[in-house]
Amino acid sequence: MLPNPTTRPAEPPSRLPQPLVFDACNAGVVLRAVLFVQGVIAVAAMFGTGTPAEWLSRMALLTGASLPGTLIWLIAACSLKHRLQRMHTRGQYLGGVALGMLAGLYACATLHWVGLADAPWLASAVTGGVLAAALVTALVLRARGSTPAQTQARLAELQSRIRPHFLFNTLNSAIALVRAEPAKAETLLEDLSDLFRYALAEPHSTATLAQEIELAQRYLAIEQVRFGDRLQMQWQLDPDAHGALLPPLLLQPLVENAIRHGVEPGLRGGKLQIRTQRRGEQAVVHIINTLPADGAAQDTASPSGHRIALANVKARLSLLHDLHGSFSARVQGGFFIVRIAVPLPDSDSRQPSAALRHAHTDR
């Protein structure tokens, strides 16, 4: 039987800290900011040049001044993020623009040091401020763009969690067990209660991999009662990976789709394997399910089937981890394999629950 965790999934906090208007502490942001500034510099260097050689020479000169200034702006904005967070929204905007003007003055000073006689101090400060304003605007739009995406994802997951047939099947299973195995029926209803409590709780921005695993275990404990021997599960859990942060309610929809498209349609059921592993500074999650061999259901990878949940998961991972996270899904040898890789926190103070530390392999 699938191990039933005795601890309940941690309740999400009811109040979230005030988010930053913009956050420059991200490798993807750094890369995009550098490419954006260099693109502007490349276009600006075209003015007043007649040959490619002159353009390259001016481009090299401007890059030598602008690149350090851009990196200084990014480092300063990242280092001061907590102070900026204490400011009002307008103050955060003005702080980003002011840092951009200082970075522009630094770039102009670099040009002056290399021998440029008539250094454009005012123009450099204004240019730095304008570029910083553009970067801040892009970061703000990216942050705001995550809100509707997360809301839409949450609504889809809530619908998945409270689909009538799943609720009715679970209640019917519990009714069937009340007389024969009352303790098992009680456990089944507790698992169902925990799933709904977590799904309907106050929205929160992140959850640990340990919490997501516990939630998936509770969902699969319910499905195990319904499918019996038709559902064969295998867990390979590495507690060292369970401090990684994920968007909340991320694994359960993937597990549910594996059941719906890989186990339920087949006359003989199917197998489901969930693996977690720490690899260096990353936590890697694999969700592997067999595909129906009798063709009773549509292909798991079809656009109307599994792909809706996959696109949802990929978008939410990108919003949270950007270039640091990765997601892939493929069909291989009769199996559908989902792979998720996310970075581990620098100081992993979270310890996985006792239920996860002692979770054993189920076949």
Protein Blocks (a to p, Z undefined) as FASTA:
>chain_A
ZZddfbdcddddfbdcdddfbdcbbfklmmmmmmmmmmmmmmmmmgopabfklmmmmmmm
mmmmmmmmmmmmmmmmmmmmmmmmmpcfklmmmmmmmmmmmmmmmmmmmmmmnopabacf
klmmmmmmmmmmmmmmmmmmmmmmmmmmmmmmmmmmmmmmmgfklmmmmmmmmmmmmmmm
mmlmmmmmmmmmmmmmmmmmccdfbdcfklmmmmmmmmmmmmmmmnmmmlccdddddfkl
mmpccdehklmmmmmmmmmmmmmmpmnlpadddddddehjaccddddddddfklpaccfk
bmklmmmmmmmmmmmmmmmnmmmpccddddeehiacddddddddfblcbccdfklmmpcc
dZZ
